[in-house]
Amino acid sequence: MLYPLLVLLNLLLLGPINFVDCGITEVHLDRFEQLNGFHIANFSAVRVRKFNRTTAIMDGEGELFIDLNERYQFSLTVSYSTLGNNQWNEYPMKVSKDNVCKIMNGIYKDYQSYFVESTNMPRVGDEWFCPYPKGRYWIRNFVPRADWVPDVIPAGYWRFTTMLFDPSDDVLIKCLIFMKIKKGYF
């Protein structure tokens, strides 16, 4: 009789505590690669490097040689590997292929605050922004914050694939960003 009462009391007192949030999440950048499209843009100088013993940062600059208007399309896919052994499974998180102007005035605008302090990429306000202008772009000391990672995202290795398509649907530029997410008590 006393045991069920103790369990009920325990649930009432400890119920509001969310034990999932008690763990630690860490995000570590691994590398950035541009695979093709060097005649359209050259971001080969963007690197992931160690900032200190525990932090890796993305740093560097590149150049976009053409204006990107609504004729060009962009997509982002996310893949996950539990062990980091190049057995990637595509994750349902993605930015579906759409024209650059819609992406800039939609999802880019919503998430630009995550990196606005670390880059000179265009800031999109309330007015329609198009085209994405050619020019030199830099990123300095960018570190993805762990609080950006939703609790439902599993720990492991992650690959972000960005692609730019021309009007005939051919891949012009393909870039990969690799990172590792750690969760738990370490």
C-alpha distance (Angstrom), angle and dihedral (degrees) to the residues before:
residue distance angle dihedral
M1 . . .
L2 3.79 . .
Y3 3.83 93.9 .
P4 3.87 96.9 62.8
L5 3.79 88.8 46.6
L6 3.82 90.8 53.4
V7 3.82 91.3 47.9
L8 3.80 91.1 50.1
L9 3.80 91.4 47.8
N10 3.81 89.9 48.5
L11 3.81 91.6 52.1
L12 3.78 92.4 48.0
L13 3.80 93.6 49.4
L14 3.82 98.9 38.6
G15 3.81 98.6 31.1
P16 3.81 96.1 93.3
I17 3.81 91.8 54.5
N18 3.80 112.3 95.1
F19 3.79 106.0 -148.1
V20 3.82 92.8 -171.1
D21 3.81 90.8 67.8
C22 3.79 92.4 52.6
G23 3.82 91.6 80.6
I24 3.76 127.4 86.3
T25 3.81 124.2 -112.3
E26 3.80 121.1 -158.9
V27 3.80 127.8 -175.4
H28 3.81 118.5 -158.5
L29 3.79 122.3 -173.2
D30 3.78 112.4 -138.7
R31 3.81 109.0 -179.9
F32 3.80 148.2 -32.2
E33 3.82 123.1 -139.4
Q34 3.79 133.6 -178.0
L35 3.80 106.5 -156.8
N36 3.80 102.7 -175.1
G37 3.78 145.1 -15.7
F38 3.78 98.0 78.6
H39 3.82 89.5 150.6
I40 3.85 89.7 60.9
A41 3.81 98.8 38.1
N42 3.76 136.8 -7.9
F43 3.77 116.3 -149.8
S44 3.81 95.7 152.8
A45 3.83 90.0 120.2
V46 3.82 91.6 64.3
R47 3.78 107.8 102.8
V48 3.76 140.9 172.4
R49 3.78 109.5 -130.9
K50 3.77 138.5 169.6
F51 3.79 112.8 -92.6
N52 3.78 94.8 -177.8
R53 3.79 138.0 -25.3
T54 3.81 94.3 -64.2
T55 3.81 106.3 24.1
A56 3.80 133.7 71.5
I57 3.80 119.5 -167.5
M58 3.79 135.5 -164.8
D59 3.76 111.9 -125.5
G60 3.80 138.2 162.4
E61 3.76 144.3 71.1
G62 3.75 141.2 -103.1
E63 3.76 142.9 175.9
L64 3.78 133.7 -115.9
F65 3.81 109.0 -151.8
I66 3.83 99.8 -164.7
D67 3.80 137.8 39.5
L68 3.80 111.4 -105.4
N69 3.80 110.8 -138.5
E70 3.81 132.9 170.0
R71 3.82 91.5 -71.2
Y72 3.82 89.9 72.7
Q73 3.79 122.6 73.4
F74 3.80 130.8 -151.7
S75 3.80 133.2 -161.5
L76 3.78 137.8 177.5
T77 3.79 124.4 -159.6
V78 3.79 127.1 -174.6
S79 3.79 124.5 -148.0
Y80 3.77 129.9 -172.0
S81 3.79 133.4 -152.6
T82 3.78 120.3 -175.5
L83 3.79 95.2 -157.8
G84 3.79 101.7 25.0
N85 3.80 91.5 -120.9
N86 3.84 95.7 133.5
Q87 3.79 92.6 -97.2
W88 3.79 95.9 127.4
N89 3.79 124.6 -173.1
E90 3.77 116.4 -162.9
Y91 3.78 110.7 -119.4
P92 3.81 122.1 -143.0
M93 3.83 91.4 -118.1
K94 3.80 109.1 98.5
V95 3.75 147.3 126.1
S96 3.80 104.8 -115.3
K97 3.76 118.5 -132.2
D98 3.79 109.4 -82.4
N99 3.77 137.0 145.2
V100 3.78 116.8 -71.4
C101 3.81 94.5 -116.8
K102 3.81 93.4 54.8
I103 3.81 90.6 47.4
M104 3.82 91.8 49.2
N105 3.81 93.2 49.0
G106 3.80 93.7 41.3
I107 3.80 126.1 32.7
Y108 3.83 95.3 6.2
K109 3.80 90.1 54.3
D110 3.81 90.5 49.9
Y111 3.81 94.6 51.1
Q112 3.81 103.3 32.2
S113 3.81 90.6 100.4
Y114 3.83 89.2 71.1
F115 3.80 92.7 67.9
V116 3.83 106.5 13.0
E117 3.82 92.9 109.4
S118 3.82 93.1 52.5
T119 3.80 102.9 49.4
N120 3.78 145.8 38.8
M121 3.81 93.0 -132.4
P122 3.82 112.2 136.5
R123 3.79 118.6 -77.0
V124 3.78 111.7 -134.2
G125 3.79 116.5 -147.2
D126 3.79 133.2 174.5
E127 3.81 95.1 -61.7
W128 3.82 121.0 83.0
F129 3.80 109.2 -90.6
C130 3.80 117.3 -150.3
P131 2.99 142.4 173.4
Y132 3.79 109.1 29.0
P133 3.82 98.4 -127.7
K134 3.78 125.9 -123.7
G135 3.78 114.7 -117.7
R136 3.79 147.0 99.9
Y137 3.78 115.5 -50.7
W138 3.78 128.2 -172.0
I139 3.77 137.5 -169.5
R140 3.81 120.1 -158.9
N141 3.79 129.0 -165.7
F142 3.81 94.8 -24.4
V143 3.80 114.2 178.0
P144 3.81 119.5 175.6
R145 3.78 108.9 -130.4
A146 3.79 120.2 -126.7
D147 3.81 92.4 -133.6
W148 3.83 88.2 68.2
V149 3.82 89.5 67.2
P150 3.82 112.7 90.9
D151 3.80 115.9 -131.6
V152 3.81 91.7 -115.5
I153 3.82 93.2 62.2
P154 3.81 108.7 100.9
A155 3.77 125.1 -131.0
G156 3.78 116.1 -103.2
Y157 3.79 141.8 79.4
W158 3.79 120.5 -34.8
R159 3.80 132.6 -164.0
F160 3.81 122.2 -163.9
T161 3.81 113.4 -162.0
T162 3.79 117.9 -164.1
M163 3.79 119.9 -170.7
L164 3.78 133.5 -175.5
F165 3.81 117.0 -157.0
D166 3.80 128.8 -160.0
P167 3.84 123.0 -134.9
S168 3.83 90.9 -87.1
D169 3.85 90.3 55.1
D170 3.81 95.6 -109.0
V171 3.82 117.3 142.3
L172 3.81 108.4 -107.1
I173 3.80 100.3 173.7
K174 3.77 131.0 15.0
C175 3.81 122.2 -175.4
L176 3.79 130.3 178.2
I177 3.80 128.8 -156.0
F178 3.80 118.4 -169.0
M179 3.80 125.9 -163.0
K180 3.76 141.0 160.8
I181 3.80 125.0 -133.8
K182 3.79 118.1 -157.1
K183 3.79 123.3 -167.8
G184 3.77 132.2 -179.3
Y185 3.75 139.6 48.9
F186 3.79 110.1 -40.3
